[in-house]
Amino acid sequence: MSRSTSRWVFVFLAALDVSFVLSTVDQLPEMVATHYRFDGRADGWMTRTGYLLFMMGFTLGFAALIAFLIGFLPRRWPHLTNIPNREYWLAEPRREDSVQFLSAHGWWLACLLVLLFAGVHYAILISHRSQPPNLPLSVFLPLLSGFFIGFVIWIMALHRRFHKRGGLS
C-alpha cells in the first residue's frame, strides 16, 4: 500500500483515539494511576491534566515522530538506516522505491502504536473502577500480546521486502 494510505489510516486512528481519550478522561479521578506493578497494583500517579497531556503527546507526537523518522532518515542519512542489504537498497537506482516503502511502513507502525495507546487508556479506565486502582491484566496482557504480534509481523514485512538483492517481493 502507498504511503498516503498508511498516513490516512494513521490520521483516522489517531482522531478516533483522541476522541476516545477526550470523551472519557473525565471518568478518571483527579489523581490518575499511571504506573502499575507486575501484579497490577498501582504504584505511580499523575494529575488528570498531566495524564491527558501525556496521552496526547504519545498518541500524536511519539507515533508520528517514529513514522517520520523511519521515512526521513533513509532519505537524509542512509548510513543511519538499519535494513538488510542497506547499501544495495539505498543505492541511487533503488533509493526512491525503498524510501517510499519505508515511509509507508513507518506510518503502519505509528498505527500500531496508536492502537496500543488507546488500549492502555482503556485499561487505565477499567483500573479506576476499583479502589485502589488495579490494572486489569485480563485486558492488558492480551493488549501487549496483540501489539507484540503486530510488531513481529511489521518486522517480518520489512525483512521480506529488503531480504534479497534484486527481489522487490
ChimeraX attribute file (.defattr): number of C-alpha atoms within 10 A of each C-alpha:
attribute: neighborCount
match mode: 1-to-1
recipient: residues
	/A:1	9
	/A:2	11
	/A:3	19
	/A:4	13
	/A:5	13
	/A:6	20
	/A:7	21
	/A:8	13
	/A:9	16
	/A:10	25
	/A:11	18
	/A:12	13
	/A:13	19
	/A:14	24
	/A:15	15
	/A:16	15
	/A:17	23
	/A:18	19
	/A:19	11
	/A:20	14
	/A:21	20
	/A:22	13
	/A:23	10
	/A:24	13
	/A:25	17
	/A:26	11
	/A:27	12
	/A:28	18
	/A:29	12
	/A:30	15
	/A:31	14
	/A:32	23
	/A:33	25
	/A:34	19
	/A:35	15
	/A:36	17
	/A:37	11
	/A:38	9
	/A:39	10
	/A:40	15
	/A:41	16
	/A:42	19
	/A:43	12
	/A:44	12
	/A:45	15
	/A:46	15
	/A:47	15
	/A:48	19
	/A:49	13
	/A:50	14
	/A:51	20
	/A:52	18
	/A:53	12
	/A:54	14
	/A:55	21
	/A:56	18
	/A:57	13
	/A:58	16
	/A:59	25
	/A:60	20
	/A:61	12
	/A:62	16
	/A:63	23
	/A:64	24
	/A:65	15
	/A:66	16
	/A:67	22
	/A:68	17
	/A:69	16
	/A:70	22
	/A:71	23
	/A:72	18
	/A:73	17
	/A:74	23
	/A:75	19
	/A:76	11
	/A:77	9
	/A:78	18
	/A:79	12
	/A:80	10
	/A:81	18
	/A:82	11
	/A:83	17
	/A:84	16
	/A:85	13
	/A:86	19
	/A:87	13
	/A:88	15
	/A:89	24
	/A:90	20
	/A:91	12
	/A:92	10
	/A:93	10
	/A:94	13
	/A:95	18
	/A:96	15
	/A:97	14
	/A:98	20
	/A:99	21
	/A:100	18
	/A:101	19
	/A:102	25
	/A:103	25
	/A:104	22
	/A:105	24
	/A:106	27
	/A:107	28
	/A:108	24
	/A:109	22
	/A:110	28
	/A:111	25
	/A:112	20
	/A:113	24
	/A:114	26
	/A:115	21
	/A:116	20
	/A:117	21
	/A:118	21
	/A:119	19
	/A:120	19
	/A:121	21
	/A:122	17
	/A:123	19
	/A:124	23
	/A:125	23
	/A:126	17
	/A:127	25
	/A:128	19
	/A:129	13
	/A:130	11
	/A:131	7
	/A:132	11
	/A:133	20
	/A:134	21
	/A:135	27
	/A:136	19
	/A:137	15
	/A:138	9
	/A:139	16
	/A:140	18
	/A:141	11
	/A:142	12
	/A:143	19
	/A:144	15
	/A:145	11
	/A:146	15
	/A:147	17
	/A:148	14
	/A:149	12
	/A:150	16
	/A:151	16
	/A:152	12
	/A:153	12
	/A:154	17
	/A:155	14
	/A:156	13
	/A:157	14
	/A:158	17
	/A:159	14
	/A:160	14
	/A:161	19
	/A:162	21
	/A:163	18
	/A:164	14
	/A:165	12
	/A:166	10
	/A:167	9
	/A:168	13
	/A:169	9
